[in-house]
């Protein structure tokens, strides 16, 4: 590992000599500290690398898709197409619940909540 550290240090010094760090945004300002207390210590470096690369955890990506699908379903007028998108939405909600390893939550399925409660209690 020492060889990689020395190569990195050498390249940083060369870049500094060329002035490549002179006009960086935020120069002279304190760094923003991130709260990584919820991330296990052995995963923090990987988390930061993925975050800096624009990658997000699968749960976050799936959540975005769910929000977009809910918005889309609200705009669809044709019954057949709306049913298809609702099936897709329900599948993604179930998948999200499985990824989270948490129990099924009726609040995630407002379009079916009343019908399910009626069948269970009724």
KOLGU-4560 file (N, C-alpha, C; in nm, 3 decimals, padded with zeros to 5 digits):
<recs>
<n_xx: 00.081 n_yy: -00.119 n_zz: 00.000 ca_xx: 00.000 ca_yy: 00.000 ca_zz: 00.000 c_xx: 00.086 c_yy: 00.127 c_zz: 00.000 mol: A seq: 1 type: UNK>
<n_xx: 00.202 n_yy: 00.118 n_zz: 00.057 ca_xx: 00.288 ca_yy: 00.236 ca_zz: 00.065 c_xx: 00.320 c_yy: 00.293 c_zz: -00.072 mol: A seq: 2 type: UNK>
<n_xx: 00.335 n_yy: 00.206 n_zz: -00.172 ca_xx: 00.369 ca_yy: 00.254 ca_zz: -00.305 c_xx: 00.254 c_yy: 00.338 c_zz: -00.364 mol: A seq: 3 type: UNK>
<n_xx: 00.129 n_yy: 00.296 n_zz: -00.337 ca_xx: 00.014 ca_yy: 00.373 ca_zz: -00.387 c_xx: 00.005 c_yy: 00.508 c_zz: -00.317 mol: A seq: 4 type: UNK>
<n_xx: 00.034 n_yy: 00.508 n_zz: -00.188 ca_xx: 00.032 ca_yy: 00.634 ca_zz: -00.113 c_xx: 00.137 c_yy: 00.731 c_zz: -00.166 mol: A seq: 5 type: UNK>
<n_xx: 00.255 n_yy: 00.680 n_zz: -00.194 ca_xx: 00.362 ca_yy: 00.769 ca_zz: -00.243 c_xx: 00.331 c_yy: 00.819 c_zz: -00.384 mol: A seq: 6 type: UNK>
<n_xx: 00.272 n_yy: 00.734 n_zz: -00.468 ca_xx: 00.233 ca_yy: 00.777 ca_zz: -00.602 c_xx: 00.126 c_yy: 00.886 c_zz: -00.592 mol: A seq: 7 type: UNK>
<n_xx: 00.028 n_yy: 00.864 n_zz: -00.506 ca_xx: -00.079 ca_yy: 00.963 ca_zz: -00.488 c_xx: -00.022 c_yy: 01.095 c_zz: -00.437 mol: A seq: 8 type: UNK>
<n_xx: 00.064 n_yy: 01.089 n_zz: -00.338 ca_xx: 00.126 ca_yy: 01.210 ca_zz: -00.283 c_xx: 00.205 c_yy: 01.285 c_zz: -00.391 mol: A seq: 9 type: UNK>
<n_xx: 00.279 n_yy: 01.211 n_zz: -00.472 ca_xx: 00.358 ca_yy: 01.272 ca_zz: -00.579 c_xx: 00.268 c_yy: 01.343 c_zz: -00.679 mol: A seq: 10 type: UNK>
<n_xx: 00.160 n_yy: 01.279 n_zz: -00.718 ca_xx: 00.067 ca_yy: 01.339 ca_zz: -00.815 c_xx: -00.004 c_yy: 01.460 c_zz: -00.757 mol: A seq: 11 type: UNK>
<n_xx: -00.035 n_yy: 01.455 n_zz: -00.631 ca_xx: -00.098 ca_yy: 01.571 ca_zz: -00.565 c_xx: 00.000 c_yy: 01.688 c_zz: -00.563 mol: A seq: 12 type: UNK>
<n_xx: 00.125 n_yy: 01.662 n_zz: -00.527 ca_xx: 00.226 ca_yy: 01.770 ca_zz: -00.526 c_xx: 00.245 c_yy: 01.830 c_zz: -00.665 mol: A seq: 13 type: UNK>
<n_xx: 00.249 n_yy: 01.746 n_zz: -00.768 ca_xx: 00.264 ca_yy: 01.795 ca_zz: -00.905 c_xx: 00.144 c_yy: 01.881 c_zz: -00.946 mol: A seq: 14 type: UNK>
<n_xx: 00.025 n_yy: 01.839 n_zz: -00.910 ca_xx: -00.096 ca_yy: 01.916 ca_zz: -00.942 c_xx: -00.094 c_yy: 02.050 c_zz: -00.867 mol: A seq: 15 type: UNK>
<n_xx: -00.047 n_yy: 02.048 n_zz: -00.743 ca_xx: -00.038 ca_yy: 02.173 ca_zz: -00.667 c_xx: 00.062 c_yy: 02.268 c_zz: -00.733 mol: A seq: 16 type: UNK>
<n_xx: 00.175 n_yy: 02.215 n_zz: -00.777 ca_xx: 00.276 ca_yy: 02.297 ca_zz: -00.844 c_xx: 00.222 c_yy: 02.358 c_zz: -00.973 mol: A seq: 17 type: UNK>
<n_xx: 00.135 n_yy: 02.285 n_zz: -01.043 ca_xx: 00.075 ca_yy: 02.338 ca_zz: -01.165 c_xx: -00.039 c_yy: 02.436 c_zz: -01.135 mol: A seq: 18 type: UNK>
<n_xx: -00.080 n_yy: 02.446 n_zz: -01.008 ca_xx: -00.186 ca_yy: 02.539 ca_zz: -00.970 c_xx: -00.326 c_yy: 02.485 c_zz: -00.992 mol: A seq: 19 type: UNK>
<n_xx: -00.340 n_yy: 02.355 n_zz: -01.004 ca_xx: -00.471 ca_yy: 02.297 ca_zz: -01.033 c_xx: -00.569 c_yy: 02.306 c_zz: -00.916 mol: A seq: 20 type: UNK>
<n_xx: -00.520 n_yy: 02.334 n_zz: -00.798 ca_xx: -00.607 ca_yy: 02.345 ca_zz: -00.681 c_xx: -00.631 c_yy: 02.490 c_zz: -00.639 mol: A seq: 21 type: UNK>
<n_xx: -00.581 n_yy: 02.586 n_zz: -00.716 ca_xx: -00.587 ca_yy: 02.726 ca_zz: -00.674 c_xx: -00.727 c_yy: 02.786 c_zz: -00.680 mol: A seq: 22 type: UNK>
<n_xx: -00.807 n_yy: 02.749 n_zz: -00.775 ca_xx: -00.938 ca_yy: 02.811 ca_zz: -00.793 c_xx: -01.054 c_yy: 02.714 c_zz: -00.774 mol: A seq: 23 type: UNK>
<n_xx: -01.045 n_yy: 02.628 n_zz: -00.678 ca_xx: -01.151 ca_yy: 02.532 ca_zz: -00.653 c_xx: -01.267 c_yy: 02.599 c_zz: -00.579 mol: A seq: 24 type: UNK>
<n_xx: -01.388 n_yy: 02.556 n_zz: -00.610 ca_xx: -01.506 ca_yy: 02.608 ca_zz: -00.540 c_xx: -01.495 c_yy: 02.571 c_zz: -00.392 mol: A seq: 25 type: UNK>
<n_xx: -01.526 n_yy: 02.664 n_zz: -00.306 ca_xx: -01.522 ca_yy: 02.639 ca_zz: -00.163 c_xx: -01.384 c_yy: 02.649 c_zz: -00.102 mol: A seq: 26 type: UNK>
<n_xx: -01.286 n_yy: 02.698 n_zz: -00.177 ca_xx: -01.151 ca_yy: 02.710 ca_zz: -00.124 c_xx: -01.151 c_yy: 02.802 c_zz: -00.003 mol: A seq: 27 type: UNK>
<n_xx: -01.089 n_yy: 02.756 n_zz: 00.103 ca_xx: -01.080 ca_yy: 02.835 ca_zz: 00.225 c_xx: -01.200 c_yy: 02.821 c_zz: 00.317 mol: A seq: 28 type: UNK>
<n_xx: -01.301 n_yy: 02.749 n_zz: 00.273 ca_xx: -01.420 ca_yy: 02.729 ca_zz: 00.355 c_xx: -01.410 c_yy: 02.594 c_zz: 00.427 mol: A seq: 29 type: UNK>
<n_xx: -01.476 n_yy: 02.584 n_zz: 00.543 ca_xx: -01.470 ca_yy: 02.455 ca_zz: 00.613 c_xx: -01.546 c_yy: 02.347 c_zz: 00.534 mol: A seq: 30 type: UNK>
<n_xx: -01.500 n_yy: 02.225 n_zz: 00.548 ca_xx: -01.565 ca_yy: 02.113 ca_zz: 00.481 c_xx: -01.697 c_yy: 02.082 c_zz: 00.551 mol: A seq: 31 type: UNK>
<n_xx: -01.796 n_yy: 02.042 n_zz: 00.473 ca_xx: -01.924 ca_yy: 02.001 ca_zz: 00.531 c_xx: -01.908 c_yy: 01.859 c_zz: 00.584 mol: A seq: 32 type: UNK>
<n_xx: -01.939 n_yy: 01.842 n_zz: 00.711 ca_xx: -01.930 ca_yy: 01.710 ca_zz: 00.769 c_xx: -02.060 c_yy: 01.635 c_zz: 00.747 mol: A seq: 33 type: UNK>
<n_xx: -02.047 n_yy: 01.510 n_zz: 00.711 ca_xx: -02.165 ca_yy: 01.427 ca_zz: 00.689 c_xx: -02.187 c_yy: 01.340 c_zz: 00.812 mol: A seq: 34 type: UNK>
<n_xx: -02.313 n_yy: 01.320 n_zz: 00.845 ca_xx: -02.346 ca_yy: 01.231 ca_zz: 00.956 c_xx: -02.355 c_yy: 01.090 c_zz: 00.903 mol: A seq: 35 type: UNK>
<n_xx: -02.253 n_yy: 01.011 n_zz: 00.926 ca_xx: -02.251 ca_yy: 00.873 ca_zz: 00.880 c_xx: -02.270 c_yy: 00.777 c_zz: 00.997 mol: A seq: 36 type: UNK>
<n_xx: -02.329 n_yy: 00.825 n_zz: 01.105 ca_xx: -02.345 ca_yy: 00.741 ca_zz: 01.223 c_xx: -02.436 c_yy: 00.621 c_zz: 01.196 mol: A seq: 37 type: UNK>
<n_xx: -02.526 n_yy: 00.633 n_zz: 01.099 ca_xx: -02.616 ca_yy: 00.522 ca_zz: 01.066 c_xx: -02.554 c_yy: 00.419 c_zz: 00.974 mol: A seq: 38 type: UNK>
<n_xx: -02.433 n_yy: 00.446 n_zz: 00.926 ca_xx: -02.365 ca_yy: 00.355 ca_zz: 00.834 c_xx: -02.257 c_yy: 00.282 c_zz: 00.912 mol: A seq: 39 type: UNK>
<n_xx: -02.255 n_yy: 00.148 n_zz: 00.906 ca_xx: -02.150 ca_yy: 00.075 ca_zz: 00.976 c_xx: -02.011 c_yy: 00.124 c_zz: 00.935 mol: A seq: 40 type: UNK>
<n_xx: -01.921 n_yy: 00.128 n_zz: 01.032 ca_xx: -01.787 ca_yy: 00.185 ca_zz: 01.009 c_xx: -01.715 c_yy: 00.121 c_zz: 00.891 mol: A seq: 41 type: UNK>
<n_xx: -01.729 n_yy: -00.010 n_zz: 00.875 ca_xx: -01.657 ca_yy: -00.079 ca_zz: 00.766 c_xx: -01.716 c_yy: -00.048 c_zz: 00.629 mol: A seq: 42 type: UNK>
<n_xx: -01.836 n_yy: 00.011 n_zz: 00.624 ca_xx: -01.899 ca_yy: 00.045 ca_zz: 00.496 c_xx: -01.892 c_yy: 00.194 c_zz: 00.463 mol: A seq: 43 type: UNK>
<n_xx: -01.841 n_yy: 00.275 n_zz: 00.552 ca_xx: -01.844 ca_yy: 00.420 ca_zz: 00.532 c_xx: -01.767 c_yy: 00.466 c_zz: 00.410 mol: A seq: 44 type: UNK>
<n_xx: -01.649 n_yy: 00.412 n_zz: 00.387 ca_xx: -01.569 ca_yy: 00.454 ca_zz: 00.272 c_xx: -01.641 c_yy: 00.416 c_zz: 00.142 mol: A seq: 45 type: UNK>
<n_xx: -01.693 n_yy: 00.294 n_zz: 00.137 ca_xx: -01.766 ca_yy: 00.250 ca_zz: 00.017 c_xx: -01.890 c_yy: 00.338 c_zz: -00.003 mol: A seq: 46 type: UNK>
<n_xx: -01.957 n_yy: 00.372 n_zz: 00.105 ca_xx: -02.075 ca_yy: 00.458 ca_zz: 00.098 c_xx: -02.039 c_yy: 00.594 c_zz: 00.038 mol: A seq: 47 type: UNK>
<n_xx: -01.932 n_yy: 00.653 n_zz: 00.085 ca_xx: -01.890 ca_yy: 00.784 ca_zz: 00.035 c_xx: -01.850 c_yy: 00.777 c_zz: -00.112 mol: A seq: 48 type: UNK>
<n_xx: -01.780 n_yy: 00.671 n_zz: -00.152 ca_xx: -01.740 ca_yy: 00.656 ca_zz: -00.292 c_xx: -01.863 c_yy: 00.645 c_zz: -00.381 mol: A seq: 49 type: UNK>
<n_xx: -01.959 n_yy: 00.561 n_zz: -00.340 ca_xx: -02.081 ca_yy: 00.545 ca_zz: -00.419 c_xx: -02.161 c_yy: 00.675 c_zz: -00.423 mol: A seq: 50 type: UNK>
<n_xx: -02.168 n_yy: 00.743 n_zz: -00.311 ca_xx: -02.243 ca_yy: 00.869 ca_zz: -00.306 c_xx: -02.179 c_yy: 00.973 c_zz: -00.398 mol: A seq: 51 type: UNK>
<n_xx: -02.047 n_yy: 00.984 n_zz: -00.394 ca_xx: -01.977 ca_yy: 01.079 ca_zz: -00.479 c_xx: -01.990 c_yy: 01.045 c_zz: -00.627 mol: A seq: 52 type: UNK>
<n_xx: -02.011 n_yy: 00.916 n_zz: -00.657 ca_xx: -02.028 ca_yy: 00.872 ca_zz: -00.795 c_xx: -02.172 c_yy: 00.887 c_zz: -00.842 mol: A seq: 53 type: UNK>
<n_xx: -02.260 n_yy: 00.931 n_zz: -00.752 ca_xx: -02.400 ca_yy: 00.951 ca_zz: -00.790 c_xx: -02.485 c_yy: 00.826 c_zz: -00.779 mol: A seq: 54 type: UNK>
<n_xx: -02.432 n_yy: 00.721 n_zz: -00.717 ca_xx: -02.508 ca_yy: 00.598 ca_zz: -00.698 c_xx: -02.589 c_yy: 00.608 c_zz: -00.568 mol: A seq: 55 type: UNK>
<n_xx: -02.708 n_yy: 00.553 n_zz: -00.571 ca_xx: -02.790 ca_yy: 00.554 ca_zz: -00.451 c_xx: -02.829 c_yy: 00.411 c_zz: -00.416 mol: A seq: 56 type: UNK>
<n_xx: -02.862 n_yy: 00.387 n_zz: -00.289 ca_xx: -02.903 ca_yy: 00.252 ca_zz: -00.250 c_xx: -03.030 c_yy: 00.210 c_zz: -00.326 mol: A seq: 57 type: UNK>
<n_xx: -03.048 n_yy: 00.079 n_zz: -00.346 ca_xx: -03.165 ca_yy: 00.032 ca_zz: -00.420 c_xx: -03.298 c_yy: 00.079 c_zz: -00.360 mol: A seq: 58 type: UNK>
<n_xx: -03.305 n_yy: 00.090 n_zz: -00.226 ca_xx: -03.429 ca_yy: 00.135 ca_zz: -00.163 c_xx: -03.464 c_yy: 00.277 c_zz: -00.205 mol: A seq: 59 type: UNK>
<n_xx: -03.363 n_yy: 00.362 n_zz: -00.214 ca_xx: -03.387 ca_yy: 00.502 ca_zz: -00.250 c_xx: -03.433 c_yy: 00.511 c_zz: -00.396 mol: A seq: 60 type: UNK>
<n_xx: -03.367 n_yy: 00.436 n_zz: -00.483 ca_xx: -03.404 ca_yy: 00.436 ca_zz: -00.625 c_xx: -03.547 c_yy: 00.383 c_zz: -00.642 mol: A seq: 61 type: UNK>
<n_xx: -03.580 n_yy: 00.277 n_zz: -00.571 ca_xx: -03.714 ca_yy: 00.220 ca_zz: -00.577 c_xx: -03.818 c_yy: 00.318 c_zz: -00.523 mol: A seq: 62 type: UNK>
<n_xx: -03.783 n_yy: 00.389 n_zz: -00.418 ca_xx: -03.874 ca_yy: 00.489 ca_zz: -00.360 c_xx: -03.904 c_yy: 00.599 c_zz: -00.462 mol: A seq: 63 type: UNK>
<n_xx: -03.802 n_yy: 00.642 n_zz: -00.536 ca_xx: -03.822 ca_yy: 00.743 ca_zz: -00.640 c_xx: -03.918 c_yy: 00.692 c_zz: -00.747 mol: A seq: 64 type: UNK>
<n_xx: -03.899 n_yy: 00.566 n_zz: -00.788 ca_xx: -03.986 ca_yy: 00.507 ca_zz: -00.888 c_xx: -04.130 c_yy: 00.501 c_zz: -00.838 mol: A seq: 65 type: UNK>
<n_xx: -04.148 n_yy: 00.469 n_zz: -00.711 ca_xx: -04.282 ca_yy: 00.461 ca_zz: -00.652 c_xx: -04.350 c_yy: 00.597 c_zz: -00.653 mol: A seq: 66 type: UNK>
<n_xx: -04.277 n_yy: 00.699 n_zz: -00.613 ca_xx: -04.333 ca_yy: 00.834 ca_zz: -00.613 c_xx: -04.374 c_yy: 00.875 c_zz: -00.754 mol: A seq: 67 type: UNK>
<n_xx: -04.288 n_yy: 00.848 n_zz: -00.852 ca_xx: -04.320 ca_yy: 00.882 ca_zz: -00.991 c_xx: -04.440 c_yy: 00.804 c_zz: -01.042 mol: A seq: 68 type: UNK>
<n_xx: -04.448 n_yy: 00.675 n_zz: -01.007 ca_xx: -04.562 ca_yy: 00.594 ca_zz: -01.051 c_xx: -04.692 c_yy: 00.643 c_zz: -00.988 mol: A seq: 69 type: UNK>
<n_xx: -04.688 n_yy: 00.681 n_zz: -00.861 ca_xx: -04.809 ca_yy: 00.734 ca_zz: -00.795 c_xx: -04.856 c_yy: 00.860 c_zz: -00.867 mol: A seq: 70 type: UNK>
<n_xx: -04.763 n_yy: 00.946 n_zz: -00.900 ca_xx: -04.799 ca_yy: 01.069 ca_zz: -00.973 c_xx: -04.859 c_yy: 01.034 c_zz: -01.109 mol: A seq: 71 type: UNK>
<n_xx: -04.798 n_yy: 00.939 n_zz: -01.177 ca_xx: -04.845 ca_yy: 00.899 ca_zz: -01.309 c_xx: -04.984 c_yy: 00.838 c_zz: -01.303 mol: A seq: 72 type: UNK>
<n_xx: -05.008 n_yy: 00.752 n_zz: -01.205 ca_xx: -05.139 ca_yy: 00.687 ca_zz: -01.191 c_xx: -05.249 c_yy: 00.791 c_zz: -01.173 mol: A seq: 73 type: UNK>
<n_xx: -05.218 n_yy: 00.899 n_zz: -01.102 ca_xx: -05.316 ca_yy: 01.005 ca_zz: -01.081 c_xx: -05.354 c_yy: 01.079 c_zz: -01.208 mol: A seq: 74 type: UNK>
<n_xx: -05.272 n_yy: 01.068 n_zz: -01.311 ca_xx: -05.300 ca_yy: 01.141 ca_zz: -01.435 c_xx: -05.362 c_yy: 01.054 c_zz: -01.544 mol: A seq: 75 type: UNK>
<n_xx: -05.361 n_yy: 00.922 n_zz: -01.526 ca_xx: -05.411 ca_yy: 00.830 ca_zz: -01.628 c_xx: -05.563 c_yy: 00.819 c_zz: -01.619 mol: A seq: 76 type: UNK>
<n_xx: -05.629 n_yy: 00.831 n_zz: -01.733 ca_xx: -05.776 ca_yy: 00.823 ca_zz: -01.735 c_xx: -05.825 c_yy: 00.687 c_zz: -01.784 mol: A seq: 77 type: UNK>
<n_xx: -05.751 n_yy: 00.623 n_zz: -01.872 ca_xx: -05.794 ca_yy: 00.494 ca_zz: -01.927 c_xx: -05.782 c_yy: 00.384 c_zz: -01.820 mol: A seq: 78 type: UNK>
<n_xx: -05.891 n_yy: 00.310 n_zz: -01.799 ca_xx: -05.896 ca_yy: 00.209 ca_zz: -01.692 c_xx: -05.792 c_yy: 00.099 c_zz: -01.709 mol: A seq: 79 type: UNK>
<n_xx: -05.779 n_yy: 00.047 n_zz: -01.830 ca_xx: -05.685 ca_yy: -00.063 ca_zz: -01.854 c_xx: -05.541 c_yy: -00.021 c_zz: -01.823 mol: A seq: 80 type: UNK>
<n_xx: -05.503 n_yy: 00.095 n_zz: -01.872 ca_xx: -05.367 ca_yy: 00.145 ca_zz: -01.849 c_xx: -05.346 c_yy: 00.177 c_zz: -01.702 mol: A seq: 81 type: UNK>
<n_xx: -05.450 n_yy: 00.231 n_zz: -01.638 ca_xx: -05.440 ca_yy: 00.266 ca_zz: -01.495 c_xx: -05.422 c_yy: 00.139 c_zz: -01.411 mol: A seq: 82 type: UNK>
<n_xx: -05.498 n_yy: 00.033 n_zz: -01.444 ca_xx: -05.484 ca_yy: -00.094 ca_zz: -01.371 c_xx: -05.343 c_yy: -00.150 c_zz: -01.387 mol: A seq: 83 type: UNK>
<n_xx: -05.289 n_yy: -00.140 n_zz: -01.508 ca_xx: -05.153 ca_yy: -00.190 ca_zz: -01.533 c_xx: -05.051 c_yy: -00.115 c_zz: -01.448 mol: A seq: 84 type: UNK>
<n_xx: -05.063 n_yy: 00.016 n_zz: -01.443 ca_xx: -04.969 ca_yy: 00.096 ca_zz: -01.364 c_xx: -04.988 c_yy: 00.072 c_zz: -01.215 mol: A seq: 85 type: UNK>
<n_xx: -05.113 n_yy: 00.047 n_zz: -01.172 ca_xx: -05.136 ca_yy: 00.014 ca_zz: -01.030 c_xx: -05.071 c_yy: -00.119 c_zz: -00.994 mol: A seq: 86 type: UNK>
<n_xx: -05.077 n_yy: -00.216 n_zz: -01.085 ca_xx: -05.009 ca_yy: -00.345 ca_zz: -01.060 c_xx: -04.859 c_yy: -00.323 c_zz: -01.046 mol: A seq: 87 type: UNK>
<n_xx: -04.805 n_yy: -00.243 n_zz: -01.135 ca_xx: -04.662 ca_yy: -00.213 ca_zz: -01.129 c_xx: -04.627 c_yy: -00.141 c_zz: -00.999 mol: A seq: 88 type: UNK>
<n_xx: -04.710 n_yy: -00.047 n_zz: -00.959 ca_xx: -04.688 ca_yy: 00.026 ca_zz: -00.834 c_xx: -04.693 c_yy: -00.069 c_zz: -00.715 mol: A seq: 89 type: UNK>
<n_xx: -04.792 n_yy: -00.157 n_zz: -00.711 ca_xx: -04.805 ca_yy: -00.252 ca_zz: -00.602 c_xx: -04.685 c_yy: -00.346 c_zz: -00.594 mol: A seq: 90 type: UNK>
<n_xx: -04.637 n_yy: -00.390 n_zz: -00.709 ca_xx: -04.519 ca_yy: -00.476 ca_zz: -00.712 c_xx: -04.399 c_yy: -00.403 c_zz: -00.652 mol: A seq: 91 type: UNK>
<n_xx: -04.381 n_yy: -00.279 n_zz: -00.692 ca_xx: -04.266 ca_yy: -00.202 ca_zz: -00.640 c_xx: -04.280 c_yy: -00.175 c_zz: -00.491 mol: A seq: 92 type: UNK>
<n_xx: -04.401 n_yy: -00.153 n_zz: -00.443 ca_xx: -04.423 ca_yy: -00.132 ca_zz: -00.299 c_xx: -04.391 c_yy: -00.260 c_zz: -00.221 mol: A seq: 93 type: UNK>
<n_xx: -04.434 n_yy: -00.373 n_zz: -00.272 ca_xx: -04.402 ca_yy: -00.500 ca_zz: -00.206 c_xx: -04.251 c_yy: -00.525 c_zz: -00.205 mol: A seq: 94 type: UNK>
<n_xx: -04.187 n_yy: -00.496 n_zz: -00.317 ca_xx: -04.043 ca_yy: -00.513 ca_zz: -00.327 c_xx: -03.970 c_yy: -00.423 c_zz: -00.227 mol: A seq: 95 type: UNK>
<n_xx: -04.017 n_yy: -00.299 n_zz: -00.215 ca_xx: -03.957 ca_yy: -00.205 ca_zz: -00.120 c_xx: -03.973 c_yy: -00.257 c_zz: 00.023 mol: A seq: 96 type: UNK>
<n_xx: -04.091 n_yy: -00.307 n_zz: 00.056 ca_xx: -04.113 ca_yy: -00.362 ca_zz: 00.190 c_xx: -04.022 c_yy: -00.481 c_zz: 00.217 mol: A seq: 97 type: UNK>
<n_xx: -03.999 n_yy: -00.564 n_zz: 00.115 ca_xx: -03.910 ca_yy: -00.678 ca_zz: 00.132 c_xx: -03.765 c_yy: -00.632 c_zz: 00.150 mol: A seq: 98 type: UNK>
<n_xx: -03.724 n_yy: -00.530 n_zz: 00.077 ca_xx: -03.588 ca_yy: -00.477 ca_zz: 00.091 c_xx: -03.566 c_yy: -00.418 c_zz: 00.230 mol: A seq: 99 type: UNK>
<n_xx: -03.669 n_yy: -00.355 n_zz: 00.282 ca_xx: -03.660 ca_yy: -00.294 ca_zz: 00.414 c_xx: -03.669 c_yy: -00.397 c_zz: 00.526 mol: A seq: 100 type: UNK>
<n_xx: -03.711 n_yy: -00.518 n_zz: 00.492 ca_xx: -03.729 ca_yy: -00.625 ca_zz: 00.590 c_xx: -03.822 c_yy: -00.581 c_zz: 00.702 mol: A seq: 101 type: UNK>
<n_xx: -03.932 n_yy: -00.522 n_zz: 00.660 ca_xx: -04.032 ca_yy: -00.480 ca_zz: 00.758 c_xx: -04.166 c_yy: -00.538 c_zz: 00.720 mol: A seq: 102 type: UNK>
<n_xx: -04.259 n_yy: -00.544 n_zz: 00.814 ca_xx: -04.389 ca_yy: -00.603 ca_zz: 00.782 c_xx: -04.467 c_yy: -00.522 c_zz: 00.680 mol: A seq: 103 type: UNK>
<n_xx: -04.561 n_yy: -00.588 n_zz: 00.619 ca_xx: -04.652 ca_yy: -00.526 ca_zz: 00.523 c_xx: -04.723 c_yy: -00.408 c_zz: 00.588 mol: A seq: 104 type: UNK>
<n_xx: -04.731 n_yy: -00.296 n_zz: 00.519 ca_xx: -04.791 ca_yy: -00.175 ca_zz: 00.574 c_xx: -04.905 c_yy: -00.131 c_zz: 00.483 mol: A seq: 105 type: UNK>
<n_xx: -05.026 n_yy: -00.132 n_zz: 00.536 ca_xx: -05.143 ca_yy: -00.093 ca_zz: 00.456 c_xx: -05.135 c_yy: 00.052 c_zz: 00.409 mol: A seq: 106 type: UNK>
<n_xx: -05.065 n_yy: 00.137 n_zz: 00.480 ca_xx: -05.054 ca_yy: 00.277 ca_zz: 00.440 c_xx: -04.983 c_yy: 00.292 c_zz: 00.305 mol: A seq: 107 type: UNK>
<n_xx: -04.905 n_yy: 00.191 n_zz: 00.267 ca_xx: -04.837 ca_yy: 00.195 ca_zz: 00.138 c_xx: -04.932 c_yy: 00.167 c_zz: 00.021 mol: A seq: 108 type: UNK>
<n_xx: -05.050 n_yy: 00.113 n_zz: 00.052 ca_xx: -05.147 ca_yy: 00.076 ca_zz: -00.051 c_xx: -05.281 c_yy: 00.144 c_zz: -00.025 mol: A seq: 109 type: UNK>
<n_xx: -05.287 n_yy: 00.277 n_zz: -00.032 ca_xx: -05.411 ca_yy: 00.347 ca_zz: 00.002 c_xx: -05.529 c_yy: 00.308 c_zz: -00.087 mol: A seq: 110 type: UNK>
<n_xx: -05.501 n_yy: 00.269 n_zz: -00.211 ca_xx: -05.611 ca_yy: 00.234 ca_zz: -00.300 c_xx: -05.678 c_yy: 00.101 c_zz: -00.262 mol: A seq: 111 type: UNK>
<n_xx: -05.612 n_yy: 00.018 n_zz: -00.181 ca_xx: -05.668 ca_yy: -00.110 ca_zz: -00.140 c_xx: -05.699 c_yy: -00.117 c_zz: 00.010 mol: A seq: 112 type: UNK>
<n_xx: -05.657 n_yy: -00.018 n_zz: 00.082 ca_xx: -05.665 ca_yy: -00.023 ca_zz: 00.228 c_xx: -05.807 c_yy: -00.051 c_zz: 00.278 mol: A seq: 113 type: UNK>
<n_xx: -05.905 n_yy: 00.023 n_zz: 00.230 ca_xx: -06.044 ca_yy: 00.006 ca_zz: 00.277 c_xx: -06.095 c_yy: -00.134 c_zz: 00.244 mol: A seq: 114 type: UNK>
<n_xx: -06.065 n_yy: -00.183 n_zz: 00.124 ca_xx: -06.114 ca_yy: -00.316 ca_zz: 00.083 c_xx: -06.052 c_yy: -00.426 c_zz: 00.168 mol: A seq: 115 type: UNK>
<n_xx: -05.925 n_yy: -00.413 n_zz: 00.199 ca_xx: -05.857 ca_yy: -00.515 ca_zz: 00.280 c_xx: -05.911 c_yy: -00.513 c_zz: 00.423 mol: A seq: 116 type: UNK>
<n_xx: -05.926 n_yy: -00.396 n_zz: 00.480 ca_xx: -05.979 ca_yy: -00.385 ca_zz: 00.616 c_xx: -06.120 c_yy: -00.442 c_zz: 00.622 mol: A seq: 117 type: UNK>
<n_xx: -06.201 n_yy: -00.415 n_zz: 00.523 ca_xx: -06.338 ca_yy: -00.466 ca_zz: 00.518 c_xx: -06.340 c_yy: -00.618 c_zz: 00.514 mol: A seq: 118 type: UNK>
<n_xx: -06.252 n_yy: -00.678 n_zz: 00.432 ca_xx: -06.248 ca_yy: -00.825 ca_zz: 00.422 c_xx: -06.200 c_yy: -00.887 c_zz: 00.552 mol: A seq: 119 type: UNK>
<n_xx: -06.102 n_yy: -00.826 n_zz: 00.616 ca_xx: -06.046 ca_yy: -00.882 ca_zz: 00.738 c_xx: -06.144 c_yy: -00.870 c_zz: 00.855 mol: A seq: 120 type: UNK>
<n_xx: -06.208 n_yy: -00.756 n_zz: 00.864 ca_xx: -06.297 ca_yy: -00.733 ca_zz: 00.977 c_xx: -06.441 c_yy: -00.777 c_zz: 00.952 mol: A seq: 121 type: UNK>
<n_xx: -06.474 n_yy: -00.802 n_zz: 00.827 ca_xx: -06.606 ca_yy: -00.817 ca_zz: 00.789 c_xx: -06.686 c_yy: -00.930 c_zz: 00.776 mol: A seq: 122 type: UNK>
</recs>
